[in-house]
Amino acid sequence: MGWQGQVLKYSAFLDKRNFLAPVPDNEAPRQDVREEKAVAPAGKAMIVGVSSRRSIGFGIAEHLADHGWNTVVTTRRKDKFMHISQRHEVRELDYQRSFDDLDDLNDVTGLVYCIAKSNVTTTKGLLGTSRDEFLQTMSDSCYSYIAVIDEALKRNPNIKSIVGLSFLGGEKVIPGYDAIGVAKAALEQTNRILACELGDRGIRANIVSAGSLRTPASRVLPDFSKVHSILSRRSFLRRPVTTEEIAGSVEFLLSDASGGMTGEVIYVNGGLNHSMML
């Protein structure tokens, strides 16, 4: 029996069992009885360390707001930042001085840490970095992560996910990324330890290692424009990543979709971390 005969035989088999019976014309179409429900906010995220509209932290805040999150941004210059965007709640935070402006903020569910600062301007590498410069860089770009998390958790018992930002300079030697590279390496290990300490409280802590971006913080690094161009060309995608791509990964780690992930470093750098051409 050819294939045409097989098809006819199978059709007859289905017809006997009424599988191919036409739907009566007078049968009413099925009604979707599901009730429409108002979409609740995805959560409330506090983005710490937003310095300007061009900063990566502001881009993350914008992305989260676009995707249904309520957002709080913290800055050291609240009076200057208020006019930039009416979309986000703005609080003042300087981890070395005061967390007082956060005292009545107790409904945050996700924390994004975007602080990265170094006052090292020398091009002489680590050997040309003074003790004070090195310690200040470590304090601003690593210890502040511990301080911010500690104070935020005291005020916000519902925080379930924390995301910090790092860079490949924390594990690879990137020209100009000297003292702050050491600080980023320390930040990533700090995150793993905090993930262990916070795990029994149901709190997750992860890191997004972002690709090279032109931000106010990165432009102060020696020869950043040249380094940025080289890193972008040597990534697998042969281009720089975007703030939106980084923000999307941050949102994923804040959400329940990543519920089984903690202590991780997620690379959003176009595959640069796998490249042999660094």
C-alpha positions in Angstrom: 0.0 0.0 0.0 1.4 3.3 -1.1 1.5 6.4 1.2 -1.7 7.7 -0.3 -3.5 4.6 0.8 -2.0 4.8 4.3 -3.4 8.4 4.6 -6.9 7.3 3.5 -6.9 4.4 5.9 -5.8 6.5 8.8 -8.4 9.2 8.0 -11.1 6.5 7.9 -9.9 5.3 11.3 -10.2 8.8 12.8 -13.6 9.4 11.2 -15.1 6.3 12.8 -14.2 7.7 16.2 -15.7 11.1 15.4 -12.3 12.8 15.6 -12.9 14.5 12.3 -16.5 15.4 12.8 -17.3 19.1 11.9 -18.2 21.5 14.6 -22.0 22.3 14.4 -22.6 25.8 13.1 -24.9 26.6 16.0 -22.3 25.7 18.6 -21.3 28.9 20.5 -17.6 29.7 20.6 -15.8 29.1 23.8 -15.7 32.0 26.2 -12.5 32.9 28.0 -13.8 33.0 31.6 -10.5 34.2 33.1 -10.9 37.5 34.8 -8.7 40.4 33.9 -6.6 41.4 36.8 -4.6 44.5 37.3 -0.9 43.9 36.8 0.9 44.3 40.1 4.4 46.0 40.1 7.2 43.6 39.5 8.7 44.8 42.8 10.5 47.8 44.2 14.2 48.2 43.4 16.7 50.5 45.0 19.6 51.4 42.6 22.5 52.7 44.7 25.2 54.9 43.2 23.5 56.9 40.4 25.6 59.9 39.6 24.0 61.3 36.4 21.7 60.5 33.5 24.7 59.0 31.7 25.6 56.6 34.4 24.9 52.9 34.1 22.8 53.0 37.3 20.4 55.5 35.7 20.1 53.3 32.7 19.2 50.3 34.9 16.6 52.4 36.8 15.0 53.4 33.5 14.9 49.8 32.2 13.3 48.6 35.4 10.7 51.4 35.4 9.9 50.5 31.8 9.3 46.9 32.9 6.9 47.5 35.7 9.2 48.1 38.7 8.9 50.8 41.2 12.3 52.4 41.5 14.3 54.3 44.1 17.7 55.8 43.1 20.3 57.0 45.5 22.8 59.7 44.9 25.2 61.8 46.8 23.8 65.0 45.2 20.0 64.7 45.7 19.4 68.5 45.2 21.1 68.4 41.8 19.5 65.1 40.8 15.8 65.8 41.5 15.3 67.7 38.3 16.8 65.0 36.1 13.9 62.6 36.4 10.5 62.7 38.1 10.1 59.0 37.3 12.1 57.7 40.2 12.0 58.3 43.9 15.3 60.0 44.8 17.2 59.5 48.1 20.5 60.8 49.3 23.1 58.3 50.3 26.8 58.7 51.2 27.9 55.4 52.8 30.8 57.2 54.6 28.5 59.8 56.2 24.8 58.9 56.5 22.1 56.5 55.6 19.4 58.7 57.4 17.5 59.5 54.2 16.7 55.8 53.9 15.1 55.5 57.4 11.5 55.5 56.2 12.2 53.3 53.1 11.1 49.8 54.2 9.4 48.3 51.1 12.3 47.6 48.8 12.5 44.0 47.4 15.6 44.3 45.2 18.9 46.1 45.6 21.3 47.1 42.8 24.8 48.3 43.7 26.4 50.5 41.1 29.1 52.3 43.2 32.5 52.3 41.6 35.0 55.0 42.3 38.8 55.5 42.3 40.8 58.7 42.8 43.8 57.1 41.2 44.8 59.1 38.2 48.4 58.0 37.8 49.4 55.9 34.8 52.2 54.2 36.7 50.1 51.2 37.7 49.9 49.7 41.1 53.5 50.6 41.9 52.7 54.2 41.4 49.6 54.1 43.6 49.9 55.5 47.1 48.6 53.6 50.2 45.9 56.2 50.7 44.7 56.0 47.1 44.6 52.2 47.2 42.8 52.0 50.5 40.3 54.6 49.4 39.6 52.8 46.2 39.0 49.5 48.1 36.7 51.3 50.5 34.7 53.0 47.8 34.4 50.1 45.4 34.3 47.1 47.7 33.6 47.8 51.4 30.8 50.1 50.4 29.0 47.0 49.1 29.0 45.5 52.6 28.0 48.7 54.2 25.1 49.4 51.8 23.7 45.9 52.1 23.9 45.9 55.9 22.0 49.2 56.2 19.5 48.3 53.5 18.6 45.0 55.1 18.1 46.7 58.5 15.4 48.9 57.0 14.0 46.5 54.3 13.1 43.0 55.6 11.6 42.1 52.2 14.7 42.3 50.1 15.2 39.0 48.4 17.8 39.8 45.7 20.9 41.8 45.5 22.9 42.6 42.3 26.3 44.2 42.2 28.1 45.5 39.1 31.7 44.5 38.3 34.0 44.4 35.3 36.4 41.9 33.6 39.3 43.9 35.1 38.6 42.1 38.3 40.0 38.9 36.9 42.0 39.9 33.8 44.7 42.5 33.5 43.1 45.5 31.7 45.4 48.5 31.0 44.5 51.4 33.3 42.3 49.3 35.4 44.8 48.7 38.2 43.7 49.6 41.8 40.1 49.4 40.8 40.7 46.0 39.2 41.9 44.7 42.6 38.8 46.3 44.2 36.5 44.5 41.7 38.2 41.2 42.4 37.6 41.8 46.1 34.0 42.7 45.3 33.3 39.5 43.5 34.7 37.4 46.4 32.9 39.6 48.9 29.7 38.8 47.0 30.3 35.0 47.2 30.8 35.2 51.0 27.7 37.4 51.4 25.6 35.0 49.3 26.6 32.3 51.7 25.9 34.4 54.8 22.5 35.5 53.5 21.3 32.3 51.9 19.6 30.9 55.0 17.5 34.1 55.1 16.3 33.5 51.5 18.3 36.4 50.1 20.3 36.0 46.9 23.4 38.0 45.9 24.8 37.9 42.4 27.2 40.0 40.3 26.8 41.2 36.7 30.2 41.7 35.1 29.4 44.3 32.5 31.2 45.0 29.3 33.0 48.3 28.7 30.7 51.3 28.6 31.3 55.0 28.1 30.1 56.3 31.5 31.3 59.3 33.6 33.1 56.8 35.9 35.0 55.0 33.2 36.1 58.1 31.4 38.4 59.1 34.2 40.5 55.9 33.7 43.8 56.4 31.8 43.5 55.8 28.0 39.9 54.6 28.5 38.8 55.5 24.9 41.6 53.4 23.4 41.0 50.5 25.8 37.2 50.6 25.2 37.7 50.4 21.4 40.1 47.5 21.7 37.9 45.5 24.1 34.8 46.0 21.9 36.6 44.8 18.8 38.0 41.7 20.6 34.6 40.5 22.0 32.9 37.7 20.2 30.1 40.2 19.1 32.7 42.6 17.8 30.9 45.5 19.4 30.3 47.1 22.8 27.4 45.9 24.8 24.6 48.3 25.6 23.2 49.6 28.9 19.9 48.0 28.0 21.5 44.6 27.7 23.2 44.9 31.0 20.0 46.2 32.6 18.1 43.2 31.3 20.4 40.8 33.0 20.1 42.8 36.2 16.3 42.6 36.0 16.6 38.8 35.5 18.7 38.4 38.6 16.3 40.6 40.6 13.3 38.5 39.5 12.0 35.1 40.7 13.1 33.7 37.3 16.6 33.4 38.7 15.4 32.0 42.0 17.9 29.2 42.2 21.0 31.4 41.5 23.2 33.0 44.1 26.9 33.8 44.5 27.2 33.9 40.7 29.1 36.2 38.3 27.1 36.7 35.1 29.1 38.1 32.2 27.4 40.5 29.9 30.4 41.5 27.7 29.8 40.0 24.3 31.9 36.9 25.2 35.0 38.9 26.0 35.7 36.8 29.1 36.2 33.8 26.9 38.5 35.6 24.3 42.1 34.6 24.1 42.9 38.0 22.5 43.0 40.1 25.7 
